[in-house]
Amino acid sequence: MKFNADEIASVIQREIEHYESQIDVREVGTVLEVGDGMARVYGLSSAMSGEMVEFPSGVRGVVFNLEESSVSIAVLGDYLAINEGDEVRSLGKLLSVPVGEAVIGRVVDPLGNPLDGKGPIVTTEFRNVEGTSPGVAERQPVKEPLQTGIKAIDAMTPIGRGQRELIIGDRKTGKTTIAIDTILNQKGKGVKCFYVAIGQKESSVANAVRVLEEKGAMEYTTVVLAGASAPAALQVYAAAAGTAMAEFFMYKGEHALIVYDDLSKQAQAYRQISLLVRRPPGREAYPGDVFYNHSRLLERSSKMSKELGGGSLTSLPIIETLEGEVSAYIPTNVISITDGQIYLQPDLFFKGVRPAMNVGISVSRVGGSAQIKAMKAREVAGGLRLALAAFRELEAFAQLGTDLDAATQSKLDRGYRMVELLKQPQYSPLDVIDQILVIYTANAGGMDDVPINQVRRFETEFLAYMKDQKSAARNLLAEKKELTAEVKDAINAAIADFKKLFKKV
């Protein structure tokens, strides 16, 4: 076989032209010891805090603690696959997650790996898990409502876009239900929702995902799951990973809502890995920087200034209390960071008042600026909180068994109907216009002669009547968003007409 010298020369010439000299320089360390989801590594002398590393088994970790002669690495996977003496490669980049439209509608772990069996997440955009929060000049006041669809909350502790409203209460008092209802109520409102489940039972999360799918909410929702069986490091970084995914939309000028369910479990996981690397314990054995950990996370929620697109990130952190102990370490920390709290009381929950919101302790520090004018009006939410507070006092007084005058008795009767009206079944959020109509009707005395056990039926039938028969009055309220004399006259006439038709059973 003869070789053609010209051909050989041309091949060599082409190879020389396309030759690219790339030397892959990476720092390599050695595992000294591993256990309980943490690995101590020698040799990564120039590792950054928060940098990603990779073990031979393919498991990734993140640099958690920098010491004089070694680094402690939080293992983001199965630490049993790592052995002493294993080689550890630094990846030269900080912990980051995939972001963008590709993650919407998916169930992912805190590293962005899919958990829903719907194939890989294809995106070219990534964002660092740890990010800086917007500065003072980059924000604007919270004044745009984010309706939850829950009458008691939208009327008395309203939430605005860019706000951080804490949901706090004992276990099994309906905290997650409020968060899921709020996500369901964002349908068609252009708000991307992120539900971060930290340390939750996977069966509970599967149930929540099923509800979101049935109600068509997964079209605009991402679930970030670090379940009860996930490594502590994944539970710690889940909240920040979900925030990075949500921030992407805020900086694009869109609106996002994130639910952290719950930050008590995240704090416990953070305490676990901090104690494993021998960080000094403080109150309740939590490390001293647990407050910084939560404030750094929650300060990333904001309403951006108009110059920066006016996007917003609203967060609903959830905290679980033990025996109603609101003054414990983590609850007081998070209460001091957030812009108000919704306190759920077990006694009310077991009495059947659901949502079991304690009106006295619950507060929104944004207040009426996150409500539309019609909801803010004295005839609707304006007088509701005071009326309920007065009712609670009268109720306690009436239990003494004294004879009450007619005026006091009528106030008591209306209070009982108000409490009944504010009850709401789960997964059935109400449009804000419907909320205004029923609260206005109750405040105006339209339900005073309705038996207490028929208040809910009255509400359902009245709203159906307003939609079908009196749509002109309803549309007028929806258009004006204010209780003008014209709107009031139309609603009052509709109430009078409906009461003639309503049959008490």
C-alpha angles and dihedrals in degrees: 000000000000122000120217107226093206092055092050091047092050092050091050090046091052093047091051091050093051096041112125119189108217121166113191103218113186131158115243128201137181128239110243097180139348134194144129093021095306129101128194112213131192123206105034091110097157097042117137123228107261093020119145120241132184131220124209091257089062093252113138129218139183127229104251107166130026115208133176099262103012144020128233114226125201105220113227095201142013107347090187088075090063122085134194110268094028117145115248121202122202112223095209094233137089122252107284139171135208113261138182136065091322092075095050113107093017137113108224140168120242090271092056096254112145118250098178100075092240096123133263124325106247113203137129093206122092131172131199113255092222111057137164119255121241115272126244094264091050094060136073131202119280106252107133114094123239103196119212095194089234112120097212093051100041090048102041110018103025120191123217130201108272094025128125110219118181120219107205134175147106121297117286096021097117103267095138091044091060090050093048091047089053090052091049090051092058091070110131093003098102095246118137110216129210122191112194112194111196120186092343126145106266090226089059092049091047088053091050091049090049091053091048091050094047092051093046093246097123088076088079101021135090121196116208109196129196099161130198090272094050119107114272091245091059090050090052095050097039094086094050091045091054090047091053090053091049094044090060089069094042092056089048089060095256130120125253137179124203128192119198107202096208137352093181089069091045090053090050091051089048090051089050097054092040092055090046090060090046098249109166112266120231132182112354086001091287114140117254094251097056089102090052089048091058098038091050088052099045096042088067088073111088148129107255122224120260091251090059094049101274094254121157142206115200119191132201107192115191123212125188116215127201114233090342092299099161091164095065118118103263096039093052091046094053094041088057092051099046131074095241141324141243106217116203116203122209093213091058092045093054090046088059097253099138126205082041094211117164101219094198097058098030115091142164115212090202093055123166094359086077093055133081115246095255092055091045092054120117090241092058124026095349093076099027101085093046092046091052093046090051090047092054090053093047091047091055089047093048091055088069086072098238122151111261128211119241096259093052092045091051090051089051092049092050090048092055089052092048091053089049091048093052091057112102133182116240122266093019108102117182127227111251092242090056090048091053092048096053096041091047090050092051093046091049090056095252092134099040093105096041113103111250093241090057099049093098092049089048090052094049095046093043093053091047089049091050091051097045107029105020101033090137092063092044092048091049090056091045091051099045096035085201135092099241120169089260093053092046092051091050093049094044090051090049091050091051092049093047093049089059089056098040111101117204110221 
